[in-house]
Amino acid sequence: MDSQRLQYFEKIENPKHREFIDSLSHCVLCGTVLELRHTKSDEETQIREEAHCPQCEIKTRAKIFALN
Ligand SMILES: [Zn+2]
């Protein structure tokens, strides 16, 4: 467990940050809860996160996480 990750979780406990995180999980257009999809790359060194609104059929964000 690295210290950066620990700090991240501590910040979530702050109500203001939690509100901010909640707002990120809802569609900005219609407020529907976004569906998150995580897909591994072929090399399995990265995870791609896509947030998708089932109502508007839009993809609001796509992130890439490196696994190592
Ligand atoms: Zn929407």
N, CA, C, O and the ligand as a Tripos MOL2 file, in Angstrom:
@<TRIPOS>MOLECULE
protein
  273   271    69     0     0
PROTEIN
NO_CHARGES

@<TRIPOS>ATOM
      1 N           0.8620   -1.2100    0.0000 N.3       1 MET1
      2 CA          0.0000    0.0000    0.0000 C.3       1 MET1
      3 C           0.8830    1.2390    0.0000 C.2       1 MET1
      4 O           1.5890    1.4920    0.9760 O.2       1 MET1
      5 N           0.8550    1.9850   -1.0390 N.am      2 ASP2
      6 CA          1.6770    3.1930   -1.0590 C.3       2 ASP2
      7 C           0.9330    4.3590   -0.4250 C.2       2 ASP2
      8 O          -0.2970    4.3590   -0.3580 O.2       2 ASP2
      9 N           1.6810    5.3490    0.0390 N.am      3 SER3
     10 CA          1.0950    6.4310    0.8290 C.3       3 SER3
     11 C           0.1690    7.3070    0.0050 C.2       3 SER3
     12 O          -0.7780    7.8770    0.5460 O.2       3 SER3
     13 N           0.4170    7.4250   -1.2820 N.am      4 GLN4
     14 CA         -0.4430    8.2560   -2.1330 C.3       4 GLN4
     15 C          -1.8580    7.7030   -2.1720 C.2       4 GLN4
     16 O          -2.8290    8.4550   -2.0970 O.2       4 GLN4
     17 N          -1.9700    6.3950   -2.2890 N.am      5 ARG5
     18 CA         -3.2910    5.7800   -2.3450 C.3       5 ARG5
     19 C          -4.0300    5.9690   -1.0210 C.2       5 ARG5
     20 O          -5.2390    6.1990   -1.0040 O.2       5 ARG5
     21 N          -3.2970    5.8710    0.0840 N.am      6 LEU6
     22 CA         -3.8740    6.0560    1.4040 C.3       6 LEU6
     23 C          -4.4650    7.4600    1.5360 C.2       6 LEU6
     24 O          -5.5730    7.6230    2.0470 O.2       6 LEU6
     25 N          -3.7400    8.4520    1.0850 N.am      7 GLN7
     26 CA         -4.2220    9.8300    1.1420 C.3       7 GLN7
     27 C          -5.4980    9.9960    0.3300 C.2       7 GLN7
     28 O          -6.4140   10.7150    0.7310 O.2       7 GLN7
     29 N          -5.5460    9.3420   -0.7850 N.am      8 TYR8
     30 CA         -6.7240    9.4280   -1.6530 C.3       8 TYR8
     31 C          -7.9750    8.9640   -0.9070 C.2       8 TYR8
     32 O          -9.0200    9.6110   -0.9770 O.2       8 TYR8
     33 N          -7.8650    7.8510   -0.2000 N.am      9 PHE9
     34 CA         -9.0210    7.3330    0.5210 C.3       9 PHE9
     35 C          -9.3920    8.2250    1.6950 C.2       9 PHE9
     36 O         -10.5700    8.3690    2.0210 O.2       9 PHE9
     37 N          -8.3870    8.8270    2.3340 N.am     10 GLU10
     38 CA         -8.6820    9.7480    3.4310 C.3      10 GLU10
     39 C          -9.4810   10.9420    2.9420 C.2      10 GLU10
     40 O         -10.3630   11.4340    3.6440 O.2      10 GLU10
     41 N          -9.1740   11.4060    1.7430 N.am     11 LYS11
     42 CA         -9.8740   12.5610    1.2050 C.3      11 LYS11
     43 C         -11.3480   12.2390    0.9170 C.2      11 LYS11
     44 O         -12.2040   13.1180    1.0140 O.2      11 LYS11
     45 N         -11.6350   11.0130    0.5730 N.am     12 ILE12
     46 CA        -13.0170   10.6150    0.2760 C.3      12 ILE12
     47 C         -13.8880   10.7580    1.5190 C.2      12 ILE12
     48 O         -15.0840   11.0310    1.4220 O.2      12 ILE12
     49 N         -13.2700   10.5690    2.6970 N.am     13 GLU13
     50 CA        -14.0320   10.6890    3.9380 C.3      13 GLU13
     51 C         -14.4880   12.1190    4.1990 C.2      13 GLU13
     52 O         -15.4130   12.3420    4.9800 O.2      13 GLU13
     53 N         -13.8560   13.0750    3.5600 N.am     14 ASN14
     54 CA        -14.2950   14.4600    3.6610 C.3      14 ASN14
     55 C         -15.6000   14.6380    2.8880 C.2      14 ASN14
     56 O         -15.6490   14.3470    1.6930 O.2      14 ASN14
     57 N         -16.6680   15.1150    3.5560 N.am     15 PRO15
     58 CA        -17.9950   15.2140    2.9050 C.3      15 PRO15
     59 C         -17.9740   16.0200    1.6130 C.2      15 PRO15
     60 O         -18.6700   15.6830    0.6550 O.2      15 PRO15
     61 N         -17.1710   17.0910    1.5860 N.am     16 LYS16
     62 CA        -17.1300   17.9120    0.3730 C.3      16 LYS16
     63 C         -16.5210   17.1380   -0.7870 C.2      16 LYS16
     64 O         -16.9820   17.2380   -1.9240 O.2      16 LYS16
     65 N         -15.4930   16.3750   -0.4940 N.am     17 HIS17
     66 CA        -14.8860   15.5830   -1.5540 C.3      17 HIS17
     67 C         -15.8220   14.4720   -2.0010 C.2      17 HIS17
     68 O         -15.8730   14.1330   -3.1830 O.2      17 HIS17
     69 N         -16.5640   13.9040   -1.0540 N.am     18 ARG18
     70 CA        -17.4970   12.8410   -1.4080 C.3      18 ARG18
     71 C         -18.5780   13.3830   -2.3530 C.2      18 ARG18
     72 O         -18.9650   12.7190   -3.3140 O.2      18 ARG18
     73 N         -19.0580   14.6040   -2.0620 N.am     19 GLU19
     74 CA        -20.0350   15.2350   -2.9570 C.3      19 GLU19
     75 C         -19.4710   15.3730   -4.3600 C.2      19 GLU19
     76 O         -20.1420   15.1030   -5.3570 O.2      19 GLU19
     77 N         -18.2350   15.7960   -4.4050 N.am     20 PHE20
     78 CA        -17.5730   15.9940   -5.6850 C.3      20 PHE20
     79 C         -17.4810   14.6680   -6.4410 C.2      20 PHE20
     80 O         -17.7390   14.6080   -7.6430 O.2      20 PHE20
     81 N         -17.1150   13.6220   -5.7320 N.am     21 ILE21
     82 CA        -16.9830   12.3090   -6.3620 C.3      21 ILE21
     83 C         -18.3550   11.8040   -6.8230 C.2      21 ILE21
     84 O         -18.4790   11.2330   -7.9070 O.2      21 ILE21
     85 N         -19.3770   12.0160   -5.9990 N.am     22 ASP22
     86 CA        -20.7260   11.6080   -6.3900 C.3      22 ASP22
     87 C         -21.1570   12.2990   -7.6760 C.2      22 ASP22
     88 O         -21.7700   11.6780   -8.5440 O.2      22 ASP22
     89 N         -20.8360   13.5850   -7.7990 N.am     23 SER23
     90 CA        -21.2530   14.3250   -8.9730 C.3      23 SER23
     91 C         -20.5850   13.7810  -10.2240 C.2      23 SER23
     92 O         -21.1170   13.8970  -11.3280 O.2      23 SER23
     93 N         -19.4250   13.1920  -10.0420 N.am     24 LEU24
     94 CA        -18.7230   12.6420  -11.1960 C.3      24 LEU24
     95 C         -19.3490   11.3430  -11.6830 C.2      24 LEU24
     96 O         -19.1160   10.9290  -12.8190 O.2      24 LEU24
     97 N         -20.1500   10.6920  -10.8240 N.am     25 SER25
     98 CA        -20.7030    9.4040  -11.2090 C.3      25 SER25
     99 C         -22.1080    9.5400  -11.7760 C.2      25 SER25
    100 O         -22.7800    8.5370  -12.0140 O.2      25 SER25
    101 N         -22.5570   10.7720  -11.9950 N.am     26 HIS26
    102 CA        -23.8670   11.0020  -12.5940 C.3      26 HIS26
    103 C         -23.7130   11.7690  -13.9000 C.2      26 HIS26
    104 O         -22.8090   12.5920  -14.0490 O.2      26 HIS26
    105 N         -24.5980   11.4910  -14.8370 N.am     27 CYS27
    106 CA        -24.5590   12.1740  -16.1210 C.3      27 CYS27
    107 C         -24.8220   13.6620  -15.9230 C.2      27 CYS27
    108 O         -25.7510   14.0440  -15.2110 O.2      27 CYS27
    109 N         -24.0080   14.4960  -16.5500 N.am     28 VAL28
    110 CA        -24.1550   15.9410  -16.4140 C.3      28 VAL28
    111 C         -25.4040   16.4370  -17.1440 C.2      28 VAL28
    112 O         -25.8980   17.5250  -16.8460 O.2      28 VAL28
    113 N         -25.9120   15.6680  -18.0770 N.am     29 LEU29
    114 CA        -27.0660   16.0920  -18.8650 C.3      29 LEU29
    115 C         -28.3940   15.7020  -18.2300 C.2      29 LEU29
    116 O         -29.3210   16.5110  -18.1830 O.2      29 LEU29
    117 N         -28.4940   14.4690  -17.7410 N.am     30 CYS30
    118 CA        -29.7950   13.9900  -17.2570 C.3      30 CYS30
    119 C         -29.7520   13.4870  -15.8150 C.2      30 CYS30
    120 O         -30.8030   13.1890  -15.2470 O.2      30 CYS30
    121 N         -28.5730   13.3830  -15.2100 N.am     31 GLY31
    122 CA        -28.4780   12.9760  -13.8180 C.3      31 GLY31
    123 C         -28.5550   11.4870  -13.5790 C.2      31 GLY31
    124 O         -28.5320   11.0370  -12.4330 O.2      31 GLY31
    125 N         -28.6480   10.7200  -14.6440 N.am     32 THR32
    126 CA        -28.6760    9.2660  -14.5050 C.3      32 THR32
    127 C         -27.3330    8.7560  -14.0060 C.2      32 THR32
    128 O         -26.2830    9.2750  -14.3820 O.2      32 THR32
    129 N         -27.3740    7.7350  -13.1560 N.am     33 VAL33
    130 CA        -26.1250    7.1420  -12.6750 C.3      33 VAL33
    131 C         -25.3800    6.5230  -13.8520 C.2      33 VAL33
    132 O         -25.9390    5.7530  -14.6340 O.2      33 VAL33
    133 N         -24.1240    6.8760  -13.9530 N.am     34 LEU34
    134 CA        -23.3220    6.3900  -15.0690 C.3      34 LEU34
    135 C         -22.9330    4.9330  -14.8800 C.2      34 LEU34
    136 O         -22.7140    4.4680  -13.7610 O.2      34 LEU34
    137 N         -22.8540    4.2410  -15.9730 N.am     35 GLU35
    138 CA        -22.3460    2.8760  -15.9460 C.3      35 GLU35
    139 C         -20.8550    2.9130  -16.2170 C.2      35 GLU35
    140 O         -20.3980    3.4730  -17.2130 O.2      35 GLU35
    141 N         -20.1120    2.3090  -15.3150 N.am     36 LEU36
    142 CA        -18.6600    2.2830  -15.4790 C.3      36 LEU36
    143 C         -18.2360    0.9470  -16.0560 C.2      36 LEU36
    144 O         -18.7310   -0.1070  -15.6560 O.2      36 LEU36
    145 N         -17.3340    1.0040  -16.9800 N.am     37 ARG37
    146 CA        -16.8240   -0.2210  -17.5780 C.3      37 ARG37
    147 C         -15.3150   -0.1980  -17.5360 C.2      37 ARG37
    148 O         -14.6900    0.7850  -17.9330 O.2      37 ARG37
    149 N         -14.7310   -1.2710  -17.0600 N.am     38 HIS38
    150 CA        -13.2790   -1.3630  -17.0090 C.3      38 HIS38
    151 C         -12.8150   -2.4760  -17.9340 C.2      38 HIS38
    152 O         -13.2580   -3.6200  -17.8280 O.2      38 HIS38
    153 N         -11.9370   -2.1290  -18.8200 N.am     39 THR39
    154 CA        -11.4110   -3.1340  -19.7340 C.3      39 THR39
    155 C          -9.8960   -3.1440  -19.6630 C.2      39 THR39
    156 O          -9.2490   -2.0980  -19.6050 O.2      39 THR39
    157 N          -9.3520   -4.3370  -19.6700 N.am     40 LYS40
    158 CA         -7.8980   -4.4780  -19.6420 C.3      40 LYS40
    159 C          -7.3640   -4.4290  -21.0450 C.2      40 LYS40
    160 O          -7.9910   -4.9110  -21.9880 O.2      40 LYS40
    161 N          -6.2030   -3.8450  -21.1700 N.am     41 SER41
    162 CA         -5.5330   -3.8510  -22.4630 C.3      41 SER41
    163 C          -4.9960   -5.2500  -22.7370 C.2      41 SER41
    164 O          -4.9180   -6.0800  -21.8320 O.2      41 SER41
    165 N          -4.6330   -5.5030  -23.9680 N.am     42 ASP42
    166 CA         -4.1430   -6.8300  -24.3360 C.3      42 ASP42
    167 C          -2.9190   -7.2310  -23.5270 C.2      42 ASP42
    168 O          -2.7370   -8.3970  -23.1780 O.2      42 ASP42
    169 N          -2.0870   -6.2420  -23.2380 N.am     43 GLU43
    170 CA         -0.8610   -6.5310  -22.4980 C.3      43 GLU43
    171 C          -1.1210   -6.6690  -21.0020 C.2      43 GLU43
    172 O          -0.2430   -7.0850  -20.2450 O.2      43 GLU43
    173 N          -2.3410   -6.3130  -20.5820 N.am     44 GLU44
    174 CA         -2.7120   -6.3500  -19.1700 C.3      44 GLU44
    175 C          -1.8280   -5.4710  -18.3070 C.2      44 GLU44
    176 O          -1.5920   -5.7710  -17.1370 O.2      44 GLU44
    177 N          -1.3490   -4.4020  -18.8800 N.am     45 THR45
    178 CA         -0.5510   -3.4610  -18.0940 C.3      45 THR45
    179 C          -1.3460   -2.1910  -17.8140 C.2      45 THR45
    180 O          -0.9160   -1.3450  -17.0310 O.2      45 THR45
    181 N          -2.5080   -2.0590  -18.4560 N.am     46 GLN46
    182 CA         -3.3270   -0.8690  -18.2770 C.3      46 GLN46
    183 C          -4.7880   -1.2580  -18.1310 C.2      46 GLN46
    184 O          -5.2420   -2.2670  -18.6730 O.2      46 GLN46
    185 N          -5.5200   -0.4240  -17.3780 N.am     47 ILE47
    186 CA         -6.9590   -0.5930  -17.3030 C.3      47 ILE47
    187 C          -7.6180    0.6630  -17.8510 C.2      47 ILE47
    188 O          -7.2650    1.7780  -17.4680 O.2      47 ILE47
    189 N          -8.5590    0.4780  -18.7330 N.am     48 ARG48
    190 CA         -9.2600    1.5950  -19.3380 C.3      48 ARG48
    191 C         -10.6390    1.6980  -18.6880 C.2      48 ARG48
    192 O         -11.4120    0.7400  -18.6920 O.2      48 ARG48
    193 N         -10.9340    2.8650  -18.1350 N.am     49 GLU49
    194 CA        -12.2340    3.0720  -17.4960 C.3      49 GLU49
    195 C         -13.0900    3.9810  -18.3670 C.2      49 GLU49
    196 O         -12.6760    5.0780  -18.7430 O.2      49 GLU49
    197 N         -14.2790    3.5100  -18.6770 N.am     50 GLU50
    198 CA        -15.2020    4.3150  -19.4520 C.3      50 GLU50
    199 C         -16.4720    4.5340  -18.6440 C.2      50 GLU50
    200 O         -17.0200    3.5950  -18.0660 O.2      50 GLU50
    201 N         -16.9330    5.7700  -18.6080 N.am     51 ALA51
    202 CA        -18.2140    6.0740  -17.9750 C.3      51 ALA51
    203 C         -19.2180    6.3470  -19.0860 C.2      51 ALA51
    204 O         -18.9510    7.1100  -20.0140 O.2      51 ALA51
    205 N         -20.3640    5.7160  -18.9740 N.am     52 HIS52
    206 CA        -21.3260    5.7500  -20.0700 C.3      52 HIS52
    207 C         -22.7220    5.9830  -19.5120 C.2      52 HIS52
    208 O         -23.1250    5.3130  -18.5610 O.2      52 HIS52
    209 N         -23.4630    6.9150  -20.0850 N.am     53 CYS53
    210 CA        -24.8250    7.1860  -19.6390 C.3      53 CYS53
    211 C         -25.8010    6.3370  -20.4590 C.2      53 CYS53
    212 O         -25.8670    6.4860  -21.6790 O.2      53 CYS53
    213 N         -26.5580    5.4490  -19.8060 N.am     54 PRO54
    214 CA        -27.4930    4.5840  -20.5340 C.3      54 PRO54
    215 C         -28.6730    5.3690  -21.1100 C.2      54 PRO54
    216 O         -29.3560    4.8910  -22.0160 O.2      54 PRO54
    217 N         -28.9120    6.5750  -20.5810 N.am     55 GLN55
    218 CA        -30.0280    7.3920  -21.0250 C.3      55 GLN55
    219 C         -29.6810    8.1920  -22.2790 C.2      55 GLN55
    220 O         -30.4300    8.1890  -23.2570 O.2      55 GLN55
    221 N         -28.5620    8.8610  -22.2400 N.am     56 CYS56
    222 CA        -28.1650    9.7400  -23.3540 C.3      56 CYS56
    223 C         -27.2750    9.0280  -24.3630 C.2      56 CYS56
    224 O         -27.0260    9.5450  -25.4520 O.2      56 CYS56
    225 N         -26.7910    7.8310  -23.9980 N.am     57 GLU57
    226 CA        -25.9030    7.0920  -24.8990 C.3      57 GLU57
    227 C         -24.6220    7.8640  -25.1800 C.2      57 GLU57
    228 O         -24.0720    7.7980  -26.2790 O.2      57 GLU57
    229 N         -24.1580    8.5920  -24.1820 N.am     58 ILE58
    230 CA        -22.8920    9.3000  -24.3820 C.3      58 ILE58
    231 C         -21.8280    8.6960  -23.4890 C.2      58 ILE58
    232 O         -22.1130    8.1680  -22.4140 O.2      58 ILE58
    233 N         -20.6120    8.7870  -23.9530 N.am     59 LYS59
    234 CA        -19.4790    8.4250  -23.1150 C.3      59 LYS59
    235 C         -18.9120    9.7110  -22.5500 C.2      59 LYS59
    236 O         -18.4750   10.5890  -23.2950 O.2      59 LYS59
    237 N         -18.9210    9.8210  -21.2400 N.am     60 THR60
    238 CA        -18.5100   11.0790  -20.6390 C.3      60 THR60
    239 C         -17.0180   11.1260  -20.3550 C.2      60 THR60
    240 O         -16.4230   12.2030  -20.3190 O.2      60 THR60
    241 N         -16.4240    9.9820  -20.1550 N.am     61 ARG61
    242 CA        -14.9830   10.0220  -19.9280 C.3      61 ARG61
    243 C         -14.3730    8.6470  -20.1510 C.2      61 ARG61
    244 O         -15.0170    7.6080  -20.0020 O.2      61 ARG61
    245 N         -13.1400    8.6940  -20.5020 N.am     62 ALA62
    246 CA        -12.3640    7.4670  -20.6290 C.3      62 ALA62
    247 C         -11.0070    7.7220  -20.0200 C.2      62 ALA62
    248 O         -10.3040    8.6600  -20.3960 O.2      62 ALA62
    249 N         -10.6490    6.8800  -19.0800 N.am     63 LYS63
    250 CA         -9.3730    7.0450  -18.4010 C.3      63 LYS63
    251 C          -8.5360    5.8080  -18.6010 C.2      63 LYS63
    252 O          -9.0540    4.7090  -18.8010 O.2      63 LYS63
    253 N          -7.2560    5.9980  -18.5450 N.am     64 ILE64
    254 CA         -6.3290    4.8730  -18.6230 C.3      64 ILE64
    255 C          -5.5480    4.8020  -17.3180 C.2      64 ILE64
    256 O          -4.9400    5.7830  -16.8900 O.2      64 ILE64
    257 N          -5.5720    3.6410  -16.6990 N.am     65 PHE65
    258 CA         -4.7710    3.4380  -15.5000 C.3      65 PHE65
    259 C          -3.6480    2.4730  -15.8160 C.2      65 PHE65
    260 O          -3.8730    1.4120  -16.3980 O.2      65 PHE65
    261 N          -2.4560    2.8390  -15.4370 N.am     66 ALA66
    262 CA         -1.3350    1.9100  -15.5740 C.3      66 ALA66
    263 C          -1.2890    1.0150  -14.3490 C.2      66 ALA66
    264 O          -1.4540    1.4840  -13.2230 O.2      66 ALA66
    265 N          -1.0680   -0.2570  -14.5670 N.am     67 LEU67
    266 CA         -1.0780   -1.2160  -13.4630 C.3      67 LEU67
    267 C           0.2700   -1.3160  -12.7700 C.2      67 LEU67
    268 O           0.3510   -1.7990  -11.6410 O.2      67 LEU67
    269 N           1.3100   -0.8720  -13.4210 N.am     68 ASN68
    270 CA          2.6030   -0.9430  -12.7420 C.3      68 ASN68
    271 C           3.5390    0.1820  -13.1260 C.2      68 ASN68
    272 O           4.6630    0.2460  -12.6290 O.2      68 ASN68
    273 ZN        -27.4960   11.2370  -19.4760 Zn       69 ZN69
@<TRIPOS>BOND
     1     1     2 1
     2     2     3 1
     3     3     4 2
     4     3     5 am
     5     5     6 1
     6     6     7 1
     7     7     8 2
     8     7     9 am
     9     9    10 1
    10    10    11 1
    11    11    12 2
    12    11    13 am
    13    13    14 1
    14    14    15 1
    15    15    16 2
    16    15    17 am
    17    17    18 1
    18    18    19 1
    19    19    20 2
    20    19    21 am
    21    21    22 1
    22    22    23 1
    23    23    24 2
    24    23    25 am
    25    25    26 1
    26    26    27 1
    27    27    28 2
    28    27    29 am
    29    29    30 1
    30    30    31 1
    31    31    32 2
    32    31    33 am
    33    33    34 1
    34    34    35 1
    35    35    36 2
    36    35    37 am
    37    37    38 1
    38    38    39 1
    39    39    40 2
    40    39    41 am
    41    41    42 1
    42    42    43 1
    43    43    44 2
    44    43    45 am
    45    45    46 1
    46    46    47 1
    47    47    48 2
    48    47    49 am
    49    49    50 1
    50    50    51 1
    51    51    52 2
    52    51    53 am
    53    53    54 1
    54    54    55 1
    55    55    56 2
    56    55    57 am
    57    57    58 1
    58    58    59 1
    59    59    60 2
    60    59    61 am
    61    61    62 1
    62    62    63 1
    63    63    64 2
    64    63    65 am
    65    65    66 1
    66    66    67 1
    67    67    68 2
    68    67    69 am
    69    69    70 1
    70    70    71 1
    71    71    72 2
    72    71    73 am
    73    73    74 1
    74    74    75 1
    75    75    76 2
    76    75    77 am
    77    77    78 1
    78    78    79 1
    79    79    80 2
    80    79    81 am
    81    81    82 1
    82    82    83 1
    83    83    84 2
    84    83    85 am
    85    85    86 1
    86    86    87 1
    87    87    88 2
    88    87    89 am
    89    89    90 1
    90    90    91 1
    91    91    92 2
    92    91    93 am
    93    93    94 1
    94    94    95 1
    95    95    96 2
    96    95    97 am
    97    97    98 1
    98    98    99 1
    99    99   100 2
   100    99   101 am
   101   101   102 1
   102   102   103 1
   103   103   104 2
   104   103   105 am
   105   105   106 1
   106   106   107 1
   107   107   108 2
   108   107   109 am
   109   109   110 1
   110   110   111 1
   111   111   112 2
   112   111   113 am
   113   113   114 1
   114   114   115 1
   115   115   116 2
   116   115   117 am
   117   117   118 1
   118   118   119 1
   119   119   120 2
   120   119   121 am
   121   121   122 1
   122   122   123 1
   123   123   124 2
   124   123   125 am
   125   125   126 1
   126   126   127 1
   127   127   128 2
   128   127   129 am
   129   129   130 1
   130   130   131 1
   131   131   132 2
   132   131   133 am
   133   133   134 1
   134   134   135 1
   135   135   136 2
   136   135   137 am
   137   137   138 1
   138   138   139 1
   139   139   140 2
   140   139   141 am
   141   141   142 1
   142   142   143 1
   143   143   144 2
   144   143   145 am
   145   145   146 1
   146   146   147 1
   147   147   148 2
   148   147   149 am
   149   149   150 1
   150   150   151 1
   151   151   152 2
   152   151   153 am
   153   153   154 1
   154   154   155 1
   155   155   156 2
   156   155   157 am
   157   157   158 1
   158   158   159 1
   159   159   160 2
   160   159   161 am
   161   161   162 1
   162   162   163 1
   163   163   164 2
   164   163   165 am
   165   165   166 1
   166   166   167 1
   167   167   168 2
   168   167   169 am
   169   169   170 1
   170   170   171 1
   171   171   172 2
   172   171   173 am
   173   173   174 1
   174   174   175 1
   175   175   176 2
   176   175   177 am
   177   177   178 1
   178   178   179 1
   179   179   180 2
   180   179   181 am
   181   181   182 1
   182   182   183 1
   183   183   184 2
   184   183   185 am
   185   185   186 1
   186   186   187 1
   187   187   188 2
   188   187   189 am
   189   189   190 1
   190   190   191 1
   191   191   192 2
   192   191   193 am
   193   193   194 1
   194   194   195 1
   195   195   196 2
   196   195   197 am
   197   197   198 1
   198   198   199 1
   199   199   200 2
   200   199   201 am
   201   201   202 1
   202   202   203 1
   203   203   204 2
   204   203   205 am
   205   205   206 1
   206   206   207 1
   207   207   208 2
   208   207   209 am
   209   209   210 1
   210   210   211 1
   211   211   212 2
   212   211   213 am
   213   213   214 1
   214   214   215 1
   215   215   216 2
   216   215   217 am
   217   217   218 1
   218   218   219 1
   219   219   220 2
   220   219   221 am
   221   221   222 1
   222   222   223 1
   223   223   224 2
   224   223   225 am
   225   225   226 1
   226   226   227 1
   227   227   228 2
   228   227   229 am
   229   229   230 1
   230   230   231 1
   231   231   232 2
   232   231   233 am
   233   233   234 1
   234   234   235 1
   235   235   236 2
   236   235   237 am
   237   237   238 1
   238   238   239 1
   239   239   240 2
   240   239   241 am
   241   241   242 1
   242   242   243 1
   243   243   244 2
   244   243   245 am
   245   245   246 1
   246   246   247 1
   247   247   248 2
   248   247   249 am
   249   249   250 1
   250   250   251 1
   251   251   252 2
   252   251   253 am
   253   253   254 1
   254   254   255 1
   255   255   256 2
   256   255   257 am
   257   257   258 1
   258   258   259 1
   259   259   260 2
   260   259   261 am
   261   261   262 1
   262   262   263 1
   263   263   264 2
   264   263   265 am
   265   265   266 1
   266   266   267 1
   267   267   268 2
   268   267   269 am
   269   269   270 1
   270   270   271 1
   271   271   272 2
@<TRIPOS>SUBSTRUCTURE
     1 MET1         2 RESIDUE 1 A MET
     2 ASP2         6 RESIDUE 1 A ASP
     3 SER3        10 RESIDUE 1 A SER
     4 GLN4        14 RESIDUE 1 A GLN
     5 ARG5        18 RESIDUE 1 A ARG
     6 LEU6        22 RESIDUE 1 A LEU
     7 GLN7        26 RESIDUE 1 A GLN
     8 TYR8        30 RESIDUE 1 A TYR
     9 PHE9        34 RESIDUE 1 A PHE
    10 GLU10       38 RESIDUE 1 A GLU
    11 LYS11       42 RESIDUE 1 A LYS
    12 ILE12       46 RESIDUE 1 A ILE
    13 GLU13       50 RESIDUE 1 A GLU
    14 ASN14       54 RESIDUE 1 A ASN
    15 PRO15       58 RESIDUE 1 A PRO
    16 LYS16       62 RESIDUE 1 A LYS
    17 HIS17       66 RESIDUE 1 A HIS
    18 ARG18       70 RESIDUE 1 A ARG
    19 GLU19       74 RESIDUE 1 A GLU
    20 PHE20       78 RESIDUE 1 A PHE
    21 ILE21       82 RESIDUE 1 A ILE
    22 ASP22       86 RESIDUE 1 A ASP
    23 SER23       90 RESIDUE 1 A SER
    24 LEU24       94 RESIDUE 1 A LEU
    25 SER25       98 RESIDUE 1 A SER
    26 HIS26      102 RESIDUE 1 A HIS
    27 CYS27      106 RESIDUE 1 A CYS
    28 VAL28      110 RESIDUE 1 A VAL
    29 LEU29      114 RESIDUE 1 A LEU
    30 CYS30      118 RESIDUE 1 A CYS
    31 GLY31      122 RESIDUE 1 A GLY
    32 THR32      126 RESIDUE 1 A THR
    33 VAL33      130 RESIDUE 1 A VAL
    34 LEU34      134 RESIDUE 1 A LEU
    35 GLU35      138 RESIDUE 1 A GLU
    36 LEU36      142 RESIDUE 1 A LEU
    37 ARG37      146 RESIDUE 1 A ARG
    38 HIS38      150 RESIDUE 1 A HIS
    39 THR39      154 RESIDUE 1 A THR
    40 LYS40      158 RESIDUE 1 A LYS
    41 SER41      162 RESIDUE 1 A SER
    42 ASP42      166 RESIDUE 1 A ASP
    43 GLU43      170 RESIDUE 1 A GLU
    44 GLU44      174 RESIDUE 1 A GLU
    45 THR45      178 RESIDUE 1 A THR
    46 GLN46      182 RESIDUE 1 A GLN
    47 ILE47      186 RESIDUE 1 A ILE
    48 ARG48      190 RESIDUE 1 A ARG
    49 GLU49      194 RESIDUE 1 A GLU
    50 GLU50      198 RESIDUE 1 A GLU
    51 ALA51      202 RESIDUE 1 A ALA
    52 HIS52      206 RESIDUE 1 A HIS
    53 CYS53      210 RESIDUE 1 A CYS
    54 PRO54      214 RESIDUE 1 A PRO
    55 GLN55      218 RESIDUE 1 A GLN
    56 CYS56      222 RESIDUE 1 A CYS
    57 GLU57      226 RESIDUE 1 A GLU
    58 ILE58      230 RESIDUE 1 A ILE
    59 LYS59      234 RESIDUE 1 A LYS
    60 THR60      238 RESIDUE 1 A THR
    61 ARG61      242 RESIDUE 1 A ARG
    62 ALA62      246 RESIDUE 1 A ALA
    63 LYS63      250 RESIDUE 1 A LYS
    64 ILE64      254 RESIDUE 1 A ILE
    65 PHE65      258 RESIDUE 1 A PHE
    66 ALA66      262 RESIDUE 1 A ALA
    67 LEU67      266 RESIDUE 1 A LEU
    68 ASN68      270 RESIDUE 1 A ASN
    69 ZN69       273 GROUP 0 **** ****
